[in-house]
């Protein structure tokens, strides 16, 4: 059996290529040649721009493959090019557009924290943008499957973390600690949940689709990670992994500008339902989420000399420490001023009766701590 991987040298590519080699495939990769990777066995390495039909034709000619894995390029272009060249096409990309937070189809509460993976809007109802283009490309692949051109599957990745990930969010915290920063700005208590996937775990999802062509046929699977953790927990784990204690300076999101990139450019949760791939393909995380974060921190530290310039060209964080110090100083002064305002509060009371004698009515205890005096716990 032979397999073509378009891309293959990015964050999940090497895991997938090595997995194909373990399964007995003769593997060919085609990529732009900007990054090279050593694989576990012999791999035919072709260079060419995977974004254009003419370069696909120039590099691949009329070659045919038992399996094609699209991991990079333009999905619609590649999907159409592969008609007649493969019986099996697996595309790796994103889930595409969903309704905005105020779309009336969500109901009176607006968009929920966890978005159903079945929530793919009709294309004609979408307002455009990148999400629309992703969704349009995904639908074109599923249309080709329904037309019988090949057995197609789409694996929708979230934002990734781990070795070789471009523009790594975690570097924003790791570099600050390496630079001696011990005050880290977080937004809104760090309570945002931004669901991601570790590179090796996401690759496992793709290999399950390879192994189960019948169960995966014609499906779009969302491959995210479980369980869910807050940004605050991630920052605290990074600090523990690096063996330091940090003070988390909590500000409202509009003020917490140094935390914006790590917060994935917005205060809202980013969570999608991923139950279908777990149910139909038996997906589980190969690497436990906490261990995956620890490995990521260690990899970033070990490889910073090689990749730091590239990472900091890609990410939006400017690491303006004098401005951060002034922001923290002014915020603490303003916080102390606001906190000095006295607000009366009632004593803490459980809503059900706890009588000490038969027939005793509910009443508010006079000595219990008020809600405002209780310590804040973050999750």
Secondary structure as GFF3:
##gff-version 3
##sequence-region A 1 379
A	DSSP	beta_strand	2	6	.	.	.	ID=ss1
A	DSSP	alpha_helix	13	22	.	.	.	ID=ss2
A	DSSP	beta_strand	26	31	.	.	.	ID=ss3
A	DSSP	beta_strand	44	47	.	.	.	ID=ss4
A	DSSP	alpha_helix	53	60	.	.	.	ID=ss5
A	DSSP	beta_strand	67	70	.	.	.	ID=ss6
A	DSSP	alpha_helix	75	81	.	.	.	ID=ss7
A	DSSP	beta_strand	88	93	.	.	.	ID=ss8
A	DSSP	three_ten_helix	104	106	.	.	.	ID=ss9
A	DSSP	beta_strand	114	115	.	.	.	ID=ss10
A	DSSP	three_ten_helix	123	125	.	.	.	ID=ss11
A	DSSP	alpha_helix	130	146	.	.	.	ID=ss12
A	DSSP	beta_strand	151	157	.	.	.	ID=ss13
A	DSSP	beta_strand	159	161	.	.	.	ID=ss14
A	DSSP	alpha_helix	170	178	.	.	.	ID=ss15
A	DSSP	beta_strand	183	187	.	.	.	ID=ss16
A	DSSP	three_ten_helix	188	190	.	.	.	ID=ss17
A	DSSP	beta_strand	196	198	.	.	.	ID=ss18
A	DSSP	alpha_helix	199	211	.	.	.	ID=ss19
A	DSSP	alpha_helix	213	216	.	.	.	ID=ss20
A	DSSP	beta_strand	219	223	.	.	.	ID=ss21
A	DSSP	alpha_helix	231	241	.	.	.	ID=ss22
A	DSSP	beta_strand	247	251	.	.	.	ID=ss23
A	DSSP	three_ten_helix	257	259	.	.	.	ID=ss24
A	DSSP	beta_strand	271	272	.	.	.	ID=ss25
A	DSSP	alpha_helix	275	280	.	.	.	ID=ss26
A	DSSP	alpha_helix	289	302	.	.	.	ID=ss27
A	DSSP	alpha_helix	304	314	.	.	.	ID=ss28
A	DSSP	alpha_helix	321	339	.	.	.	ID=ss29
A	DSSP	three_ten_helix	371	373	.	.	.	ID=ss30
###
